[in-house]
Amino acid sequence: MSFFRRGKTNLKSTVTNAIKSTPDLSQGLNSKSFKVSEITKYGLNGTATTSSFDPIQSLLAIGTNNGSVHIFASGEMTHEFKPTNSTSNNTIITNLRFIKGVYLIATDSNSQISVYSLLQMKLLSQTSAPGAITCIETDPSQDWLWVGLQSGLIVCYDVDQGLMLVKYRIESQQRLNMPNVKTPEVRDIQWSTRDIGVLLITYSNLAVTYSLADQSIRNKFHYEVPADSPGGDGLSSGRARYPKFIKCQYHPNSLNMVSLHDDNSLVFWDTVTGTLIQARTISDININRPSSQGSLNANASGINLPILDIKWCCDANPESTSLLIVGGGEVVNTITLLQFGHTPKYSLSSYEYMSGHYAHPKRQQTVQLQSSGKAMVSSLLLFTQTSPYFSSNHNPNLLMVWFTSGSFQILRFPSLQTLKNHANVLPQSLLWCGVHDSTTVEVQRNSWLGMVSKDTRRICVLKGGIKDQSSLHLNQGKELRTGVVVSSAEDGLVALYDGSKAELEDSCALAVNVNDTLGTKDVGVVMASYASGLADLAVGTTEGDLILYRYAVNPNYDADNVSGLSAQLQSLNLNTNQSVIDLRSRCPRDVKEGLLPMHLIRPTMVQPLAGQSTKTITALSNSNVHFLAVGYSNGDVLIIDRRGPAVIYHDSVIGNSVAGSSHVTSLKFSIMSFGDDTYSSVLLFAGTDKGEVFVYKVIPESNTGRFKGQLIDVMNNSLVFKNESIIGLHPIKSESGTPCVATTFDFGQLSSGVLIKGLLVVQTQSGLAIYEPGKGKALSCSKSFKGHSQIITSGVTVVGLSDPGKVSVKGYAACVTAVCNDGMVRFFSLPDLKEITGLNTGYQTSNDSQFAGKSSVLASGDVLIRTSEHSSVLISVVASQHRSSSTITDKFFVESRHIPSRPVLSGTQWFKGETVITSSQLESLLRSPSSSTSQRRESTKTAESQISASIINHNLLPFTVP
């Protein structure tokens, strides 16, 4: 039942004479004036749990804890494979793999396997594994999926034949060789990097190289830490120990491999002979020998966190390698890189020499990543450049680090330097992974396009797909303004981008990172406010400071000397007692024109609340008339003139509150008359946590040219809304109903005594109210709602009339648009707040009010709804701007992009006479003996199968060795 329907007893309306004298500002609006249409979606359906990158098609796939799989390509192209009816929304995607360019394989926490077509962008086949899945293995050039089970069994599926389970299977080699071990599960599988006929299989107590052709073990690997040796945990014992295997990784040449163990041992082996070459940790070497024989950098405490994962990476030349290690340090969230350099010749190097190669890398570095709260590193993804082989670790240049919170960081590889401004590296949707605050603002379209087109730092890593050109420029029928989304992330990144994604083919955003500006690592952003008329950005940090940016030409631009800035940032001391610090010398030198840092404001007069170490910002508003306001959790309100900058007002709402307000929850600047004034002024409205509205006036000081702020009124709303927080303030012009925000034009008219009459719409979760500022504290008009439905955000919408001559000479009408947490959006007339109509958006808001409250409404009728912590949707609610539901045919798979041939064995391995099989021989081995290859291909004439059969270019080498 709607709690907003007219005539119900839970609806209260009070209309005063002042409101009755105001014209009907919504004349001409009816239910036909409104219609919901989706503009675009942002973010992920759930929290990211796994990811995969295809360097050939240049596509990114991300799986979530809601069972969804998202595909991203160039030009903001994105597609979501939603959970099927047989898949619970609580299902977690555990693995994603691209194979043959045209298939994407996904496994989930229910041990279900799904195959998606990147050609048709649909689910092709789905099946359940015959047991709990513990690991999988694929190869980009092969049709086969190996699945390791908790029982120790390894089964194989033919992906090209609709996930047909083939008869070939591998029994638990650990159970056969170590029958007394009670943990039979398969922990890891890796195809040999050079021999398609060999698998490296990891169990808890044993690892083996297994020949598919011979159906037998080639070599066994069993790790023993002898008595009195430190092992991976550094704790010597009087008896031998056998640390359990976690996973194994081949060297790109397949002649060596490394095993990770539960005591943090990293053990390097010769896969040809099974000989142990070197056992080490991140800091120590020779850990399988008595401790006196070779500690490199012993950890005195003997306590290190577990190593979570390892990846054996290589350069363009796969003989030049490095080992990437997650965890294993004394502190959380560490990433370590051991760069070994060029691998010694196998046939010419002794084991002692090879041991030194792995014991003493050319370079070793460890970085600790900062994260919000208690988020931990959960997984890594390398963006490779050369080929999809070597376990997708071939010549990476970027590293994506995922955290348990669903956020991520981008690091350059191999330097491991955090890329703090990644807004133009990945699609804008991914900016929502870690967004804390979000809002929208209207910007002049031509001005916006001019600003983003001058960004020279765009290095979008995704270049795949072909965008449907009909999806571009969808907004050109609107007025010459665009809705810009302002998102603020926990890692200090603030990004501004066109909400419609419809203007430019590539990802374009204006972005800053406060940690880049300050030379810090762990400063987050609470909220940001953008003044579009001045291109000024105000950013409130977790430290309670304000950083002021302005779009401008950079006088320090020097793209050839970017490194000089880093030293300059480090040398500047921010630990001073100054309340205003000039940041103009800290403009990044690689930015020719963009949002540049101007000043840091540290309000030393504001004291943190008892028990808090920092000041907490609760509200922020940046105006187009050079003033900004900020509220703090201790009740303080500051008004700042940006032109100094200077604080022109500071006081607390606590001492002037009637209802017991403790802090400000909403701020908004306006230019209108107050009370019986015959002129207009710059007014600041401040809503509080107890339903009060404080009104401040910004006035010029006599003969100084400066301005000052003063409190002129406190409007009390608590009796109507029962001490609720005010979360929306919308000043409107009383003659037209259009927004009455402070503009540069109106500010210039103040000296001539311009008179602008206005009203103020106030919103809480349970209702709306209208005030006539300065006409006493009495409520002018209110509409309150009871029940389960709550307003999460609201705004004034201006709607063009199709036939204005009949009802209005203005050609438009205005109303209040209220977005509710039950998925409804409701429209109320001005000034009497009668419900015009309500529409179901189809989008439930976030259950967490912290994120739902970050939704916003623009005057154009665009509405940003925060649907979850990591997602949002932008819709239009005005019928005249309705977008047709015609299908956009973005193309994700590009047939002309062929996969290079798979790397093959070296001359050394051929010389040793090992049994080697080809891909066609492997197919004959795995498929049913009753059907030939030609029969198999004849029976599967799907487009995907035909592409799969021809996508490997055997003349295209995966790499060239100098």
URBEL-V250912 format. One record per residue. N is the residue number from 0. SS is DSSP state (H for helix, E for strand, - for the rest). PHI is phi in whole degrees, 0 to 359 (* if undefined). PSI is psi as a letter, one per 20 degrees, with the letter a starting at -180 (NA if undefined). Layout:
<<N/SS/PHI/PSI> <N/SS/PHI/PSI>>
//
This chain:
<<0/-/*/p> <1/-/284/p> <2/-/269/j> <3/-/249/j> <4/-/286/q> <5/-/294/q> <6/-/87/i> <7/-/279/q> <8/-/289/i> <9/-/271/j> <10/-/248/p> <11/E/244/p> <12/E/219/p> <13/E/236/p> <14/E/238/p> <15/-/268/r> <16/H/297/h> <17/H/296/h> <18/H/287/h> <19/H/299/h> <20/-/279/i> <21/-/274/p> <22/-/295/r> <23/-/287/o> <24/-/276/i> <25/-/249/j> <26/-/300/p> <27/-/101/i> <28/-/268/p> <29/-/211/a> <30/H/297/h> <31/H/283/i> <32/H/282/i> <33/E/233/q> <34/E/200/p> <35/E/272/p> <36/E/220/p> <37/E/280/p> <38/E/266/g> <39/E/194/r> <40/E/248/q> <41/E/235/q> <42/E/85/a> <43/-/239/q> <44/-/276/m> <45/-/116/a> <46/-/265/p> <47/E/298/p> <48/E/239/h> <49/E/201/r> <50/E/207/r> <51/E/207/q> <52/E/230/p> <53/E/254/o> <54/-/288/i> <55/-/281/g> <56/-/280/i> <57/-/56/l> <58/E/238/q> <59/E/242/p> <60/E/242/p> <61/E/227/p> <62/E/256/q> <63/E/233/r> <64/-/280/j> <65/-/255/j> <66/-/84/j> <67/-/268/q> <68/E/235/p> <69/E/252/p> <70/E/247/p> <71/E/235/q> <72/-/223/a> <73/-/288/r> <74/-/60/k> <75/-/63/k> <76/-/289/p> <77/E/209/q> <78/E/212/q> <79/E/246/p> <80/E/271/o> <81/-/277/q> <82/-/300/q> <83/-/280/r> <84/-/300/h> <85/-/275/i> <86/-/248/p> <87/-/288/q> <88/-/296/i> <89/-/270/j> <90/-/289/p> <91/-/258/p> <92/E/284/p> <93/E/255/h> <94/E/216/q> <95/E/225/p> <96/E/218/p> <97/E/270/p> <98/E/222/q> <99/-/54/k> <100/-/74/h> <101/-/254/i> <102/E/247/q> <103/E/235/p> <104/E/258/p> <105/E/228/p> <106/E/239/q> <107/E/228/r> <108/-/291/i> <109/-/266/j> <110/-/60/k> <111/E/261/q> <112/E/247/p> <113/E/234/q> <114/E/239/p> <115/E/250/q> <116/E/268/p> <117/-/274/i> <118/-/277/g> <119/-/262/i> <120/-/53/l> <121/E/210/r> <122/E/285/p> <123/E/268/g> <124/E/205/q> <125/E/206/p> <126/E/207/r> <127/E/255/p> <128/-/290/q> <129/-/279/l> <130/-/154/r> <131/-/287/p> <132/E/282/p> <133/E/249/h> <134/E/194/r> <135/E/223/r> <136/E/212/p> <137/-/222/r> <138/-/225/p> <139/-/301/h> <140/-/262/j> <141/-/241/q> <142/-/268/j> <143/E/257/q> <144/E/239/o> <145/E/266/p> <146/E/235/o> <147/E/268/p> <148/E/247/r> <149/-/296/h> <150/-/285/i> <151/-/99/i> <152/-/281/q> <153/E/242/p> <154/E/245/r> <155/E/229/p> <156/E/242/q> <157/E/268/o> <158/H/294/h> <159/H/290/i> <160/H/254/k> <161/-/72/l> <162/-/60/l> <163/E/286/p> <164/E/282/o> <165/E/278/r> <166/E/285/h> <167/E/292/p> <168/E/211/q> <169/E/240/o> <170/-/289/r> <171/-/297/o> <172/H/289/h> <173/H/289/h> <174/H/294/h> <175/H/290/h> <176/H/261/h> <177/-/225/m> <178/-/298/i> <179/-/277/i> <180/-/283/p> <181/-/263/j> <182/-/243/n> <183/-/278/i> <184/-/299/q> <185/-/278/p> <186/-/265/h> <187/E/195/q> <188/E/228/p> <189/E/220/p> <190/E/291/q> <191/-/304/p> <192/-/292/i> <193/-/234/i> <194/-/234/o> <195/-/292/i> <196/-/264/j> <197/E/229/p> <198/E/245/q> <199/E/261/o> <200/E/247/p> <201/E/247/p> <202/-/246/a> <203/-/291/h> <204/-/243/j> <205/-/204/q> <206/E/234/q> <207/E/221/q> <208/E/261/p> <209/E/241/p> <210/E/274/p> <211/-/290/h> <212/-/291/g> <213/-/273/i> <214/-/52/l> <215/E/209/r> <216/E/280/p> <217/E/272/g> <218/E/213/q> <219/E/250/q> <220/E/232/o> <221/-/228/o> <222/-/268/p> <223/-/235/p> <224/E/259/o> <225/-/298/r> <226/-/303/q> <227/-/69/j> <228/E/257/q> <229/-/291/h> <230/-/65/a> <231/-/287/h> <232/-/268/i> <233/-/74/j> <234/-/252/n> <235/-/295/q> <236/-/224/q> <237/-/281/j> <238/-/221/r> <239/-/291/q> <240/E/233/q> <241/-/227/m> <242/-/302/q> <243/-/284/q> <244/E/284/q> <245/E/254/g> <246/E/199/r> <247/E/229/q> <248/E/224/p> <249/E/288/q> <250/-/295/q> <251/-/305/h> <252/-/271/i> <253/-/68/j> <254/-/277/h> <255/E/235/r> <256/E/209/r> <257/E/237/p> <258/E/244/p> <259/E/257/p> <260/E/236/r> <261/-/288/i> <262/-/257/j> <263/-/75/j> <264/-/291/p> <265/E/243/o> <266/E/246/p> <267/E/259/p> <268/E/232/q> <269/E/271/o> <270/-/284/i> <271/-/284/g> <272/-/252/i> <273/-/82/j> <274/-/278/p> <275/E/284/p> <276/E/263/g> <277/E/204/p> <278/E/242/p> <279/E/211/r> <280/-/240/a> <281/-/298/h> <282/-/251/h> <283/-/241/q> <284/-/236/r> <285/-/52/l> <286/-/282/i> <287/-/265/j> <288/-/241/r> <289/E/310/q> <290/H/304/h> <291/H/284/i> <292/H/263/j> <293/-/157/l> <294/-/285/p> <295/-/274/g> <296/-/200/m> <297/-/299/p> <298/-/275/o> <299/-/300/h> <300/-/285/h> <301/-/70/j> <302/-/242/o> <303/-/229/q> <304/-/288/q> <305/-/296/q> <306/E/284/p> <307/E/270/h> <308/E/197/q> <309/E/224/q> <310/E/220/p> <311/E/268/o> <312/E/260/r> <313/E/217/q> <314/-/280/a> <315/-/304/h> <316/-/274/o> <317/-/293/i> <318/-/279/i> <319/E/260/o> <320/E/233/r> <321/E/207/q> <322/E/246/p> <323/E/263/p> <324/E/235/p> <325/E/256/p> <326/E/85/a> <327/-/87/j> <328/-/260/a> <329/-/278/i> <330/-/235/r> <331/-/284/r> <332/-/58/l> <333/E/259/q> <334/E/236/p> <335/E/239/p> <336/E/235/p> <337/E/258/o> <338/E/264/o> <339/E/278/h> <340/E/80/b> <341/E/290/p> <342/-/283/p> <343/-/300/q> <344/-/300/p> <345/H/299/g> <346/H/286/i> <347/H/250/i> <348/-/247/p> <349/-/281/r> <350/H/296/h> <351/H/296/g> <352/H/292/g> <353/H/294/h> <354/H/299/g> <355/H/295/h> <356/H/299/g> <357/H/276/h> <358/H/281/h> <359/-/232/m> <360/-/297/q> <361/-/298/h> <362/E/207/q> <363/E/222/p> <364/E/215/q> <365/E/229/p> <366/E/236/q> <367/E/253/p> <368/-/267/p> <369/-/273/p> <370/-/218/q> <371/-/280/q> <372/-/59/c> <373/-/250/k> <374/-/295/p> <375/-/243/q> <376/E/297/p> <377/E/249/h> <378/E/196/r> <379/E/237/q> <380/E/221/p> <381/E/263/p> <382/E/267/o> <383/E/272/q> <384/-/244/h> <385/-/261/g> <386/-/208/r> <387/-/272/j> <388/H/270/a> <389/H/57/l> <390/H/57/k> <391/H/62/k> <392/-/240/k> <393/E/267/o> <394/-/58/l> <395/E/283/q> <396/E/238/i> <397/E/224/q> <398/E/234/p> <399/E/257/p> <400/E/251/o> <401/E/265/q> <402/E/247/r> <403/-/297/h> <404/-/284/i> <405/-/95/i> <406/-/272/r> <407/E/213/r> <408/E/229/q> <409/E/250/p> <410/E/242/q> <411/E/287/q> <412/-/236/p> <413/-/262/j> <414/-/288/h> <415/-/61/k> <416/-/279/p> <417/E/291/p> <418/-/272/n> <419/-/290/h> <420/-/249/n> <421/-/254/k> <422/-/296/h> <423/-/254/j> <424/-/262/h> <425/-/236/r> <426/-/302/q> <427/H/298/h> <428/H/303/h> <429/H/285/i> <430/H/295/i> <431/H/281/i> <432/-/278/n> <433/-/116/j> <434/E/290/p> <435/E/266/g> <436/E/239/q> <437/E/210/q> <438/E/202/r> <439/E/230/q> <440/E/213/q> <441/E/275/p> <442/E/228/q> <443/E/301/p> <444/H/300/g> <445/H/297/h> <446/H/297/g> <447/H/297/g> <448/H/298/h> <449/H/295/h> <450/H/288/g> <451/H/288/h> <452/-/288/i> <453/-/265/j> <454/-/283/o> <455/-/267/j> <456/-/258/j> <457/-/285/o> <458/-/227/l> <459/-/304/p> <460/-/283/h> <461/-/266/o> <462/-/237/j> <463/-/275/r> <464/-/80/r> <465/E/229/o> <466/-/280/p> <467/-/292/o> <468/H/295/h> <469/H/289/i> <470/H/276/i> <471/-/272/q> <472/-/59/k> <473/-/290/i> <474/-/265/j> <475/-/291/i> <476/-/281/i> <477/-/280/r> <478/-/293/r> <479/-/280/l> <480/E/223/q> <481/E/231/q> <482/E/272/o> <483/E/256/p> <484/E/274/p> <485/E/246/o> <486/E/244/p> <487/E/238/p> <488/E/252/r> <489/-/293/h> <490/-/269/j> <491/-/97/j> <492/E/273/p> <493/E/241/p> <494/E/235/q> <495/E/239/p> <496/E/206/q> <497/E/298/p> <498/-/295/h> <499/-/275/i> <500/-/57/k> <501/-/249/j> <502/-/262/g> <503/-/235/q> <504/-/287/h> <505/-/259/r> <506/-/295/p> <507/-/228/p> <508/-/209/q> <509/E/264/p> <510/E/214/q> <511/E/223/q> <512/E/232/p> <513/H/295/h> <514/H/288/h> <515/H/297/g> <516/H/294/g> <517/H/267/i> <518/-/73/k> <519/-/250/r> <520/-/239/h> <521/-/232/k> <522/-/271/p> <523/-/259/r> <524/E/247/p> <525/E/273/g> <526/E/198/r> <527/E/221/q> <528/E/222/p> <529/E/248/p> <530/E/264/n> <531/-/292/h> <532/-/291/h> <533/-/249/i> <534/-/56/l> <535/E/251/p> <536/E/239/p> <537/E/248/p> <538/E/239/p> <539/E/263/p> <540/E/260/r> <541/-/292/i> <542/-/274/i> <543/-/87/j> <544/-/269/r> <545/E/242/p> <546/E/244/p> <547/E/255/p> <548/E/242/q> <549/E/215/p> <550/E/286/p> <551/E/199/r> <552/E/282/p> <553/-/276/o> <554/-/289/i> <555/-/260/j> <556/-/299/p> <557/-/202/n> <558/H/298/h> <559/H/274/i> <560/H/225/l> <561/-/291/h> <562/H/296/h> <563/H/296/h> <564/H/290/h> <565/H/301/g> <566/H/296/h> <567/H/295/g> <568/H/296/h> <569/H/291/h> <570/H/279/i> <571/-/280/p> <572/-/269/o> <573/-/268/i> <574/-/274/m> <575/-/238/r> <576/-/269/j> <577/-/291/p> <578/-/273/h> <579/E/230/p> <580/E/239/p> <581/E/285/p> <582/-/250/j> <583/H/295/h> <584/H/283/i> <585/H/260/j> <586/-/296/p> <587/-/298/p> <588/-/286/i> <589/-/270/j> <590/-/256/o> <591/-/284/h> <592/E/205/p> <593/E/172/a> <594/E/283/o> <595/E/248/q> <596/E/291/p> <597/E/250/g> <598/E/213/q> <599/E/251/p> <600/E/250/o> <601/-/247/n> <602/-/289/n> <603/-/296/i> <604/-/282/i> <605/-/269/p> <606/-/256/p> <607/-/296/q> <608/-/295/q> <609/-/303/p> <610/-/88/i> <611/-/250/q> <612/-/271/h> <613/-/231/r> <614/-/281/p> <615/-/248/p> <616/E/279/p> <617/E/248/i> <618/E/203/q> <619/E/209/p> <620/E/218/p> <621/E/246/p> <622/-/259/r> <623/-/271/j> <624/-/236/k> <625/-/76/j> <626/E/251/q> <627/E/223/q> <628/E/227/q> <629/E/219/p> <630/E/244/q> <631/E/239/r> <632/-/294/i> <633/-/274/j> <634/-/99/i> <635/E/290/q> <636/E/233/p> <637/E/241/p> <638/E/247/p> <639/E/236/p> <640/E/268/o> <641/-/291/i> <642/-/285/i> <643/-/275/f> <644/-/284/q> <645/E/207/q> <646/E/280/o> <647/E/254/i> <648/E/203/p> <649/E/209/p> <650/E/197/r> <651/E/249/q> <652/-/283/i> <653/H/297/g> <654/H/290/i> <655/H/250/j> <656/-/275/q> <657/-/268/h> <658/-/264/j> <659/-/86/k> <660/-/297/q> <661/-/251/h> <662/-/196/r> <663/E/274/p> <664/E/245/i> <665/E/206/q> <666/E/224/q> <667/E/204/p> <668/E/269/q> <669/E/210/r> <670/E/239/o> <671/E/201/r> <672/E/279/q> <673/-/239/p> <674/-/60/c> <675/-/264/j> <676/-/302/q> <677/-/262/j> <678/-/217/r> <679/E/257/q> <680/E/219/r> <681/E/282/o> <682/E/247/q> <683/E/242/p> <684/E/261/p> <685/E/231/o> <686/E/273/q> <687/E/242/r> <688/-/285/i> <689/-/243/k> <690/-/82/j> <691/E/265/q> <692/E/237/o> <693/E/272/p> <694/E/243/p> <695/E/244/q> <696/E/242/p> <697/E/258/o> <698/E/231/q> <699/E/284/q> <700/-/278/q> <701/-/292/p> <702/-/61/j> <703/-/243/h> <704/-/80/i> <705/-/262/r> <706/E/240/r> <707/E/218/q> <708/E/250/q> <709/E/212/q> <710/E/281/p> <711/E/240/i> <712/E/193/q> <713/E/231/o> <714/E/265/p> <715/E/261/p> <716/-/240/j> <717/H/292/h> <718/H/292/h> <719/H/276/g> <720/H/253/j> <721/-/51/l> <722/-/61/k> <723/-/279/q> <724/-/289/p> <725/-/274/p> <726/-/244/j> <727/E/208/p> <728/E/230/p> <729/E/227/n> <730/E/289/p> <731/E/228/q> <732/E/279/p> <733/-/290/i> <734/-/268/h> <735/-/233/h> <736/-/83/i> <737/-/285/q> <738/E/304/p> <739/-/247/l> <740/E/275/r> <741/-/283/o> <742/-/243/q> <743/H/298/h> <744/H/297/g> <745/H/296/h> <746/H/298/h> <747/H/289/i> <748/H/268/i> <749/H/297/h> <750/H/294/h> <751/H/266/j> <752/-/78/k> <753/-/303/q> <754/-/245/o> <755/-/239/o> <756/-/276/p> <757/E/217/r> <758/E/233/r> <759/E/234/p> <760/E/268/p> <761/E/244/p> <762/E/234/p> <763/E/239/a> <764/-/294/h> <765/-/251/j> <766/E/182/r> <767/E/233/q> <768/E/213/q> <769/E/235/p> <770/E/243/q> <771/-/250/n> <772/-/307/p> <773/-/88/i> <774/-/260/l> <775/-/85/r> <776/-/272/i> <777/-/290/q> <778/-/289/p> <779/-/275/g> <780/E/202/p> <781/E/221/q> <782/E/215/o> <783/E/242/q> <784/-/235/q> <785/-/240/q> <786/-/114/a> <787/-/275/h> <788/-/283/p> <789/-/229/q> <790/E/275/p> <791/E/262/h> <792/E/199/r> <793/E/207/r> <794/E/185/r> <795/E/266/p> <796/E/249/p> <797/E/254/p> <798/E/245/p> <799/E/288/p> <800/-/266/p> <801/-/291/h> <802/-/223/m> <803/H/293/h> <804/H/298/h> <805/H/283/h> <806/-/233/h> <807/-/204/p> <808/-/279/i> <809/-/285/h> <810/-/87/j> <811/E/207/r> <812/E/217/r> <813/E/235/q> <814/E/206/r> <815/E/263/p> <816/E/257/p> <817/E/243/p> <818/E/264/p> <819/E/248/q> <820/-/283/i> <821/-/264/j> <822/-/90/i> <823/E/267/q> <824/E/238/p> <825/E/239/q> <826/E/241/p> <827/E/236/p> <828/E/286/q> <829/-/244/p> <830/-/260/j> <831/-/272/i> <832/-/60/k> <833/-/276/q> <834/E/289/p> <835/E/278/g> <836/E/191/r> <837/E/221/q> <838/E/231/q> <839/E/271/o> <840/-/284/h> <841/-/85/j> <842/-/236/o> <843/-/283/q> <844/-/280/r> <845/-/300/p> <846/-/291/h> <847/-/270/o> <848/H/299/h> <849/H/301/h> <850/H/264/h> <851/H/302/h> <852/-/291/i> <853/-/271/j> <854/-/286/r> <855/E/203/q> <856/E/235/p> <857/-/258/q> <858/-/297/h> <859/-/288/i> <860/-/102/i> <861/E/281/p> <862/E/231/p> <863/E/262/o> <864/E/250/p> <865/E/278/o> <866/E/273/h> <867/E/196/a> <868/-/298/h> <869/-/245/j> <870/E/209/q> <871/E/204/r> <872/E/223/q> <873/E/253/p> <874/E/235/r> <875/E/246/q> <876/E/245/j> <877/E/262/p> <878/H/299/h> <879/H/292/i> <880/H/253/j> <881/-/298/p> <882/-/259/p> <883/-/294/q> <884/-/270/k> <885/-/298/q> <886/-/289/p> <887/-/271/p> <888/-/261/m> <889/-/297/q> <890/E/251/o> <891/-/268/h> <892/-/264/p> <893/-/245/o> <894/-/294/h> <895/-/285/i> <896/-/268/o> <897/-/266/q> <898/E/274/p> <899/E/292/r> <900/-/295/q> <901/-/287/q> <902/-/302/q> <903/-/241/r> <904/-/295/q> <905/-/280/r> <906/H/299/h> <907/H/298/g> <908/H/289/h> <909/H/298/g> <910/H/297/h> <911/-/284/i> <912/-/76/k> <913/-/289/q> <914/-/290/p> <915/-/237/p> <916/-/241/q> <917/-/267/r> <918/H/297/h> <919/H/292/h> <920/H/292/h> <921/H/296/h> <922/H/298/g> <923/H/296/h> <924/H/288/h> <925/H/269/h> <926/-/281/r> <927/-/296/p> <928/-/293/i> <929/-/278/i> <930/-/234/p> <931/-/273/r> <932/H/299/g> <933/H/295/h> <934/H/296/h> <935/H/295/g> <936/H/293/h> <937/H/294/h> <938/H/278/i> <939/-/233/n> <940/-/262/k> <941/-/292/q> <942/H/298/h> <943/H/297/g> <944/H/295/g> <945/H/295/h> <946/H/293/g> <947/H/301/h> <948/H/285/i> <949/H/236/j> <950/-/279/i> <951/E/278/p> <952/E/262/o> <953/-/286/i> <954/-/268/i> <955/-/260/o> <956/-/280/q> <957/-/288/h> <958/-/194/r> <959/-/235/p> <960/-/273/p> <961/-/302/NA>>
//
